Amino acid sequence: MHQENPILNFAASKMNNNVRFNVTVQYIDVSGYSHSIVCKSRKALKNASEFLSIFKHESKTVKQILQEYPVKLGKFPKKFHNDIKKDLEAKGLISVANYLLM
């Protein structure tokens, strides 16, 4: 009993298909939201990494400022709101100050 060789019917062009570059970069911001950026090339990955490094630096700065203040029941007491806003605005993070103290 002769069996056919399965390799003979295999198309040679399928062996040379390159896997496309597809990377997803994920970042979790200060408020806990997850952002993902899909990069289809190495240049896009580099640009996304540079863009997200700005947010990483900002979130590090915000966390350092907020660690100075006490938290009760998951919120900052109202008597510290003005001080927190002043500290964040001094660092140029006005939009973050408005968002955090709603």
N, C-alpha and C positions, 0 to 999 in steps of 0.2 A: 504494500500500500504506500503510494507516494503522496506526500503532503506538499502543498505549494509553499514556497518560501514567502512569508509575509513581507519581508524587506524589499523584495523585487518590485512590488507595487507602490512603494513609498516614494512620494514626489521629492526630488532632491532640493527643490526650491524652498520647501518648508523647513529644512534644516538651517537655512541661513537667515530666517526671520529674526531680526533683533528685537529684544524686548524694549518697548518705549519707556523713556524716563518719565516717571509719574510719582511724585512725592507729595504727601500732605503734611503741611506744617501746622501744628496746633498750638494755641496759646490760650491761657486762662487769665482774664484780666482781673483787676482789683475787685470788681463786683461779683466775680465768680462765674461769669459767662465764658463759654468756650468758643474760640474762634478758630476756624480751620481755613487754610489757604492751600489750594491745589497748585502745584508747580509742575509744568510740563517740560521744563528745560533747566539746565544748571544755572543759567543766567537769571531765570525767574526765581529759583531757589535762593540765590545770593541776594536779589532785591528784596525778597520776602523776609529773609533773615535780618537784613539791615533795617527794614521797616519795623519789624517786631522788636528789635533791640531798643528802639526808642520807647516802646511801651514797657519793656522790661525795666528800663532805667526809671521811668516814671513810677511804676508800681513799687519799685524798691524805695524810692523817695517817699511815696505816700505811706508805705508801711512803717518807715522809720519815724515819720511825723506822728502817725496815729498810735504808735506804741507808747508815746509819752502820756496819753490820756487814758483814764479808767473807762471800762465798759461795764454796764449793768444791764442784764437781761438782753444781751446782744446789741445794745445801742449805746451811743454816747450820751451822757446826761446833757440836758439843754443848757446848763450853765457853762459848758465847755464849747458850745457850737461856735460862738464868736471867735474864741481863741483858735480853734481848729481852722476856721475859714481864713483868719489872718495868716496863719502859718502856711497853709496851702497856697494862698494867693501870693505870698512872698516868694514862693518857689515857682510861680507861673502856672499853677494848676487850678485855675478858677473853675473850670467846668467840672473837675473832679470834686471840688468843694461843694458845689451846688448839688451834685448828684448824691453824694454820700450823706448829706444832712437834710434830706427831704423829710 
